[in-house]
Amino acid sequence: MPLYYFRISHGRYSGAADFGSELEDRDAAWAEMTKVCANLVGGISRGLKQNSQWEMELLDEAKKPVFRIRLVAESLDQSLMGSDSTRTDKVF
């Protein structure tokens, strides 16, 4: 079975795992990644600063990214977006 490695960008546990996880295939790898991410995201989101992001990647045996999940915190304050903003979506 192929080995996959988790890598987290930003925060307390940043970096790539030293030990891989044996997973049957890409579907199993995706399922494992979403399970791990679900367990972490509550704590991560509570500590996330405005205009920042947290990222988790699943790497293959060659340590190349296969999947990525991002949690992005954006300030939508119009004064920070600039005067050339053409955003027209509305919330009802």
Stockholm file with secondary structure:
# STOCKHOLM 1.0

chainA/1-92         MPLYYFRISHGRYSGAADFGSELEDRDAAWAEMTKVCANLVGGISRGLKQNSQWEMELLDEAKKPVFRIRLVAESLDQSLMGSDSTRTDKVF
#=GR chainA/1-92 SS CCEEEEEEESSTTCEECSSCEECSSHHHHHHHHHHHHHHHHHHHHHHCCTTEEEEEEEECTTSCEEEEEEEEECCCCHHHHCTTCCCCCCCC
#=GC SS_cons        CCEEEEEEESSTTCEECSSCEECSSHHHHHHHHHHHHHHHHHHHHHHCCTTEEEEEEEECTTSCEEEEEEEEECCCCHHHHCTTCCCCCCCC
//
